[in-house]
């Protein structure tokens, strides 16, 4: 008997943006932008225009409204205005009258089509009420209120605007399960406040749509959706994408879920923090209820006020923590420079390694000894943990709030170490700094058993069904700690660089590579240089002969042959660039440093001028702040800053307004330069091999590059006995910092 596998990905694969239907309370047309001819129409459009959808397909919009009191010229003018402005926000919703009834026309353009959607217009008297509620919400957000009060009052205002039975504020956790943190409801309804909902209730593709469409209305769960008809010759593999539609029909699985809850109408409003979902305002009604577009926009505006308040409060909290941790990390750096004794610097002064995170315990595994502060696992458990870390891919750091899921023996010490943040000093010597957070035992009350039941359909196929019971179902969650913040991770990554700098300076026999490895390294270095150097001659010949053939015999070739020759020439150019980088990288191991005081203003302005010329046509700004001089080899310094600033220029290509800020700061011990951009950024948790040769992060693969630039930067900074560190968040830009010793190298 064969086995069936059913898991939550069954729900996540559902194509909810191309269901092929619209909700029955509205009507839809999709037209081509150039001819304004109809290519898709909802089957129920006959109720609005008096013309069957099949008769509309292929017709110009000029001819559609002859039997109505809406002039076609009015619709065409609206379309022309929207297309000229490249925006539809200023005209949505457009009040129109059809068959003596007021309607709201909502227009958007997506994937080469213009979508027109009609909904009923509400009572105009509600507009003044909504504006008053918005003003009250703005006043409230500006006031100094606690976050729970702000969430609760927002829920109540949304309820007043839309008139639903229940409005909940639903916050996502890092694993995407939700928690009801505020609720406004009618008195006869049972409370949902405090209940948790599994991540599978809102699958991944639904969460992505919530980031695009901030308001989603389901007016009548029990209504029959209207199918979308297409031109007879329209490609079947190009269904109408309703990602931005206000009438998009509802997944049958979600309809079943709402019916099981006794909900007949729902509305959700997204709450964003830094472009990602923080939560939802989820609204339920026990009877069908339509909320018109202006009321939904008013509710959306209130939620955006709340999103702004969330971001402001979180940013202020992050700044406070960052300042505290950074000050303590700076003190540790000073202690490391003062003593050159890593264990003493981290554990024997008033400020210790325990003060750079919110951990309750820290352990240093170093030189075959263990140093402990606060509450940590036993020495035996720490040795075993260090041994396990050498088997993982932890090159820079590892963070988890559920250590037992990665390392099952951790369950034995969950009271002190359910969560761990580790930085690697030397995997080979099993040297790490480990921070621990204790278990946070939580009693989680779910709205029904979170495990979705598996049912057998009429076709005999297994499927996941929405749960039918939402009675409180409680479980105890163990082996987890509070999460590690980006601020904590960034601070310990910087501390790791400080420690490694001290270890490099010590240059003792334990830390030095033995002579045999050193000889092998030098031979390999020389070999890579020789091979790269010798490759240039045949590569130049390939390029030269290809160009000659193309120039002298190009007219004899067809277009495909000429394109192939051009690809050969382009490929040789990329190969030459890669060889040039490898030559520079390998040569750096033998080149003597010619250290001098460098005029950084002149160097940076030269780099800026060159990069702005190559980036012509982009909205790019490179701001240069303070520029204290640096003691360094001038050629290497030029290469280092060209690579770092060039990366910032490259990874801000998709920004409408790219801004790069460069600033230097001098202390008694070092000169630090920071290069900050607003580009694609990256996840700190995936940046462990940032400086490895030919390594590139996943989100950088769509950008041209060799994977050598940052390896060169790291090697240059090491030659100068300096440091490099970074911090970033996806889509929030990146900041790279490099430091040079204040005194000239001897």
N, C-alpha and C positions, 0 to 999 in steps of 0.2 A: 504493500500500500504506500503510495507516494505521500510525502510530507509537504504541507503548505506553510509558507512563511508569510506572516502578516505582521507588519509593524507600522509605526507612526508615519513612515515615509509614504504610505498609501495616501494619507490625507495631504501631505506636502507636495505630492505630484499633481494634484488636481489643478487644471488650468483655469483658475477662477477669473482671469481677465479676458477670456475669450469664450464665454459660455454660450454665446449666440442668441441671447434673449435680453430684453429689458423689462423692468418692472412695469406693471400694468397701469400705474397712475400717470405715466408720461408717454411721450411719443418721440421718435428719433428718425432723423435723416442723416445720411453721410454723403457728401458731395465732393467732386473733384475740384481742386482750387482754381484751375484755369478755365474750365468750361462751365463750372457751376452746375454740372449735370449729376443726377442722383445715381449712386451706385449701391447704396444699402438703404433699406427702409424698414421700420418696425411694422409688423403685420397689422397693428391696431391703428395705423396712421389714417385709415379710412374714417375713423370716428372723429378725427380732428379736421381733415381737409375734404372729406366726402369723396375721396378718390382712392380706390384700392391700391395697396402698395405695389402690386405687380404692374399697374398702369403708370406708376411714377418712375419706375426704374428706367434709367437712360434718358429721361426728360430733363430739360434745362429748368432750373428753379424759377426762371422768368414765367413759366407757364403754369406753375403749380397752384397759384393763389387766386385764380380768376373767379372762382366761386365763393370767395371769402371776402371779409372786410379788411384784410391785411394786404396792402399793395405790395406786389412783388418788388417794385423799385425800392421800397423801404428795406426789405430783407437784403437786397443786393448792396445797398448803400452801407448797411451794417457790416456786411462781409468785407467790403472794400476798406472801410475804416479800420477794422481789426487787422487786416492783412497789411495795410500801410504802416500801422503802429507796431506790428509784430507782437501784439498783445490783445487779449480779449477781456482782461480784468476790468478795464474802464467801461465796457459796455454791458457786462454781465451783472445782474440779469436785465434783459431788455423787455419792458412791459409791452405786450401787444394784445390786441383784441381779435378774437376769432369767434364767429358765430355769436356775437354779443356777449362773450364771456372773456374775462381777463385771464391772461396767461403770462408766465415768465418764460422768455426764450433765453436759453443758456448755450453759448457757442464756445467751442475750442477746436484747435487744430492739432492733429497727431498722426504721425506716420504717413504723411502725404495726403490726408483727407481732412475736410472740415466737417465737424459733427455739430448738428443742430438738435437741441433737445427742448421740448416744451413741457412745462409743469403748470399746474393751477397756481394762480396768484392768490395770496392770502388777503386778509383784511388790512387795508392801508393804515387803519388806526393803530395797528400793532407796531408800526414803525417807530412812533414816538416813544412807546413803552420800551421797546428794545434799546433805543438810544439812551434812555434814562438808565436802564440796567447796565449798559456798557460804561457809562460815566461813573456809576456807583462802583463797578468792579475796578475801574482804573484807580479811583480814590483808595479803595481797599488794598490793592496790590502795593501802592506807594506807602501805605501805612506800615508801621513796624508790628507785624503779626507773626505768630508762630506758624510754622508750615502746616501743622494739622488744622489750625483755624482757617488758614487761607484755602486749603483744599476743601474743607467742609462748606465754607461760605460760597466757594465757586460752584460746588455741586448744587447748592440751593438756588443760585442765580440761574444756572442752566435749566434747572427744573421749572423755574418761573417763566423763562423765555419760551420753552418748547411745550410745557404742560404735560410732560410724561409722568407716569406713576412713580417711577424710580430712576434716580441718577446716581451712579457710582463713579468714584475715582479709583482707577485700577492701576497699580504700580507694578512694573515688571522687575523681576529679579535677574541677576546675571544669567541664570539658566532658562530665562524666559517664562517661568511660571508667574502667575499674577496674584496680587494681594489687594483686596478691597480696603483702601485706607481712608475713604470718606464716603458718606452716603446720605442722600436726601430722598425720602420716600413718603408715600401716603401711609397713614397710621395703621391701616388694616393689613399691610403687607409685612411678612416676616423679614427681619433684618438680615442682610448679607455682609454687613460690616465685619471685617476681620477674617472673612473666609478667603481661602486660597483656591486658585484655579490652575490646572496643569497647563504646561506649555503647549500641549497638543490641541487645546481649545482654540488657539489662534496660531495656526501653522506658519511656517517661515514666509511663504509667498504672500499670505495675508498681511503679515507684519510689514513686508516691503511696500504693499499697496497703501497701508496706513501712513507711511512716510510721504507718499505722493499725494494721495487724497486725504486731506486732513479731516473731512467730514463725510460720513457715510450713513445714508438713510435707507431703512427697509420699512416702507410705509404699511405694508399689509402682508404678513407672513403667509396667510392663507390664499392670497390671490394667485391667479394663473399668469405667469409671465408671458409676454408677447415675443414671438420669435422674430429674428432679424432676417429679412429676405435680401438676396443679392442679385446683381445682374446675372443672367443665365451663363454668360461666359466668364464670370469672375472666378479667378483661381481658387480651388477648394482648399489649397494649403495657405491661403491668406485671409483667414476669417477676420472680421472687424475687431480690432483691439479696443476694448472698453476700459483701458487702464484709467483714463481721466474722465470717464463718463459719470454723470450724476444719477443715471438711470440703470446702471449696470445691474443685471439680475443677480440672484443670490445662489450660492452653491447649495445643492440639495442636501448635503451633509449639514450645512449650517442651518438650513430651514428646519431640518429634523431636530437639531439641537435646541433651537428657539422654541419649537413646539413642545419639546420635552420639559422646558422650563415654564411653560404656560405663558409665553411672550408672543404677542401678536404684532407688535411693531417695535423696532429698535433703531437707535441712532448712536453712532460712536464718533468721538472727536479726539484727534490725536494730540498727545502731549509730547513735545520733543525737547531733548537736551543735547545741544551741540550736534544737531542734525540726526540724532538717533532717537528711537522710541524710548521715552522714559515711562510712559503709561498711556492709558486711554481714559476718557470720560465716557462711560458706557451707560446708555439710557434705554430703559425698557418700559413698555406699556402693555397692559393686559388686553387692550382692544386695538384694532387698527387705528393708526393716527398719522396723518400726513403733516409734515412741517415744511412750510414754504421756504424758498431759497433765501429771502432776506433774513428770516428768523434763524436759519441755519448759519448764515454768515455772521449774525450777531453772536450766536453761541461760539462760533469758530474764533471770533475776535476775543471773547472772554478767555477762551482756552489759550490763545496766543499770549495774552497778558500773563496767564499763569505760567506758561512755558518760559517767558522772559524772566519772571520772578524766580523760577526754579534755577535757571541758568545763572542768574545773578547771585543767588544764595550759595549755590554750589561753587561758583568761581571764588567768592569771598572766602568760603571754607577752605578751598584748595590753596589760595594764596596764604592764608594763615598757617596751614600745615607746612606748606613749602618753605615759608620763611623760617619756621621753627626747626624743621629738619635740616635745612640748608645751613643754618647757623651752627647747629651741632656737628654737621658733617665737616664744616670748615674748621671747627675746633679740633676734630679728630685728625684732619689733615695737618694742622700745626703740630699736634702731638707726635704724629708719625715723622715729620721732618725733624722734630726736636730730639727724638730718642733713637730713631732707626731700629727700634725694637717693636715689631708689630704686635705681639701679645700685650706688652706693657701699654703701648699707645691706645689699644682698643679696650682694655679692661681695667687699668690701674689708676686712671685719672677720674676726676669728678664727672666729666662727660665721657661716656662709653659708647660702644657699638649698640647698646640697647636704646640709646636716645635718638636714633635716626629713623625709627619706625614706631608704630604703635604696638609692637610685639611685647610679650610678657617674658620672653626668654631669648637668649642668644648664646651660641656656642661657636668657638673657633677651633677648628681642627688644623693644627699647624706643627710642623717639625715633629711628628709622631707624638704630639701631646694634645690634650683637650683642655680648653679654658671655657668656663661656663659662668653666665650671669643670669639672674632671674630664675624662672621655672623652665627647665629643659628636661628632655629624656635623660636616662642614665648614661654613663660613659660607654657601657657595652652597647646600648642601643644606638648611641651616636657613632661608634666605630662601624657598626653594621650599616647604618644609614649612609655614612661616607663611602663605604664599599659599594653600596647600591648606586650612589650618584655617579661613580666612575663608569658604570655600565649604561648610563643614560646618555643623551645627546647634550648634556648641560655643558656648553662651552663658556657661557658668560653667567647666566642666572636661570633659576627655576622658581616658579611661584605656583602655589596651589592652596586653596582653602579646604581641600579634601584629600589630604596626603594618603589616607588609607586606600583610596581608589587607585593610586599609582603604586603604592608600596604597602601591601596588606599588613606587614608586621607593625605598621604605625598605629593600628588599632589598640595595641598594648599601651601606648602612651598618649592616647587621644586627649586625656585630661590636661596635658601641658602642650601637646603638639599636634593638634588636628590639622592645623594649617602651617605651611613652611614657605619661607622665602630664602633661597640659597644663592650665594655668589661663589663662583669657582676661582680659586687662586692658582691651583695647579691640579689638574685631574690626575696626572701621572703620580704625583706625590700624595694624592688624596687630601688636599688642603682646601678647606671651604670655610666660609662664614655662614652660619645657619641661624635664621630668626624663626621663632615659633609663636603661634597664637593658640590659645586653648580651645577645647571643644565648646561650642555654644549649643547646648541641648535645646532644641526647639520643639514645642508641641504645635504642629501645623494642622489646622482644621480646614479640610478641603470641602468644596461644595460637591459632595458625592464622592464615591470612589474614583480616584484620578485615572485608574487603569481602564481604558476604553474596552467595552466588550466586543468580542469577535462574533459576527453573525454569518449565517449561510444564506446567500441570496437565492432567488428563484432559478438562476442559472447554475447554481451549485458552487459559485465562487465565494471565497471567504472575503469579508470586508470588515473594517473597523466602523463601529456605529457610535454615535454620540450616546453618552450615558443617559439613562432615563430617570434616575433618582438624583436629586440634589440635596438630600438630607446631609447634615454635617457628618463628616467622616474624618476622624482624627488619627494622626500617626505621629510617632516620636522620631525626629530627625537627629541622627547622631553622626559623629566623626567629621563634622564640618566646623569651621571657624568663621570669624568675620573675614571679609575679602580684603586682599591687599590692594591698596590704591595705586594709581599711576604715580602719584607723588612719592610714595614709599619706594616703588620700584626704581624710579629715576634717581632717587637719593642714593640707594645702595649701589647702583651701577656706577655712579660717580665715585663713591667710596672705594669700589673695587679698583678703579684706575689709580686712585691715590695710593692704595696699598701696593699695587704692582709696580708703581714708580719707585717706591722705597726698596722693594725686593730687587729690582733691576740694579739699583745703585749699590747694593751690598756686595754683589759680585763675589760671593763666597763659593767654595768648592761644591757645596750641595746644590747651589743655585745655578752654577755654570754647567754648560754642556761639557761632557768629557771630550778629550782631544780627538778621539776617533770620530765622534759625531760631528765635531767642528770641521775636521778635514773633509768628511763626506759632504757636509753642507757647502763648503767652499768649492769642492769639485763639481757638485751639482749646480751651483751658482754659475761657475765658469762654463759648464756645459750648456746651460740654458742661454747664456750670453752668446757663445759661439754658434749654437744652432740658429738662434734668432738672427744673428748677424749674417750667417751664410745663406739664410733663406731669402734675404733681400734681393740678391742678384738674380736667381731664377724667377723670382716674382716680378722683378722689374722687366725681365725679358718677356714674360707672359703678357704683361700689360702693354709693352711697347709693340710686340708683334700683333696683338689684337687691335691696337689703335691703327697700325699700318694697314692691316687687312680691311678694317672698317672704312678707312679714309680712301684707299686706292681701289677697292673692289666693292664698296658698299652699294653702288648702283646695281651690281649684278645679283645682290642678295634680295630675297623677299623680306617683308616686314618682320616676320618671326625670326629669321636668321640675324637681322640687324639687332633685334631686341636681345637675342642670346649673346651676341658679342658685347653689347652694352652691359649686360649682367656680368660677364667675365671681367670687364674693366672695373665695374663698381665693386665686385667681390675682391679684386686685387687691392683696391684702395682700402677697403675695410681690413683686409689682411695686413697691409702695410701699417695701418694705424695700430692694430693689435700688436704687431711685432715691435713697433716703436715704443709702445707702453711696456712691453716685456723687457726690451733692452734697457729702458730707463730703470725699471724695477730691479733688474739683476745688477746693473752698473752701480746702483746706489750702495751696494754692499762693499764696493772697493773704492769709491770716490772719497777723497779726503775733504773734510769740511773746511770751507774758507769763510769763517765766521766774521761778520762785521755788523755794525749797527745799520739797520735798514730803515729808510724813510718810508713808513707804511702808507702815508697819505699818497705819495707818488705811485707806489706799487699798486695800491687798490684802485686808484683812479684810472690807471692804465688798463687794469683788468676790466673795470667797468666799461670803459670806452670800447674795448674790443668786443665784449659780450653784447653791448647794446647795438653795435653795428650788425652782428650776426643775427640778432633777434629783432630785426627791423619789422615793423608792422604789428608788433605785439604791444599791449598796454603793460609795459614792464618798468618798474621803478627800483633802482638800487640805491639805498640811502647809506651813506658812510658817516658814522659818528666820530667818536674820539679815536685817534690813531697814534697811540704811544709807540715809540720805536721798538723793534725786536732785534735781538742779537741772534743771527742765523746766517746760514749760507744763502746768498741772494738767489741763486738759481733754484735751489730746493724750495725756498720760501715762495717764489713765484709759482712753481709747480703746485705746491700745496694749496695756496689760496685760489689758484685758477681752477683746480679740481673741485674744491668745496663750493665756491661761488657758481661755477659752471653747473654743478649738480643742482643747486638751488634754482638756477634759471631753467634747467631742463624739466625739473619736476613741478614747476609752476606753469607749464605750457597751457594747461586747460583752464587756468584761472582767468576770469574776465579782467581783473586788475591784480596783476602779480606784483608783490612787494617783497623785497629782500632788504634786510637791515644788517649792517655790519658795524660792530662796535668793539673797541678795545678798552681794556682796563688794566692799570698797572698797580701792583702791590709791592711790598718790600722784597718778596721772594720770586714773583713771576709776572709775566705779561699774558693776559688772557684775551683772546679774540673770539667773539661769538658771531656766527652767521645764522640768521633766522629767516625762514621763508614761510609763506602761506600756501604751500603746495599740497601734494597728495598725502604727505606724511607716511607713517607706518606704525604698525603695532609693536610696542616695545617688547612684547612677549615673543616676537618672531625675529628679533634683531640680534640674536646671540652670535651669528657669524658675519656680522656687518663688515669686518675688515679682512675677511678671508679672500684669497685670490680667486677670481672668477665666480664668486658667490653674489647672487642678486636676490633681493626680496621679491615675493610673489607679485605685489602690486606695482613693481617697477619693470616687469617683463615687457610691457607694451611700449616702453621707452627705449630708444637706441642706447647701447652702451656695451662695454666689454667686460665689466666686473673687475677691472684692474685699478681704477682711479682711487678708490678708498684704501686699497691695499698699499698703493704708493704713498698716500697721505699718512697712513699709520707708520710705514717704514721711515718716512722723513721725520715724523715727530719723535719716533724712538731714537733716531740718530742724534737728535737735538736734546735728548733727555727730557722731553716734554710729555704732555698727556693730551689725549683727545677723548671726549665723551659727548653724549647726545641725549636728547629727550624729544619725544614726538607722540602724536596720536593720529590715527587714521583720519584723513581729510581735515586735519587741524594744523598742518604744516610741521616743520621739523626745525630743531635748533642744534647746531653742532658747535662745540666749544673746543678750542685748542689753547694750550698754555706752553710758553717757553720760559726757561729760567731767566731771571732778571739779569744775572751776570753772564758775561760772555763765556762760552765754553773754552776750555784749554786742552 
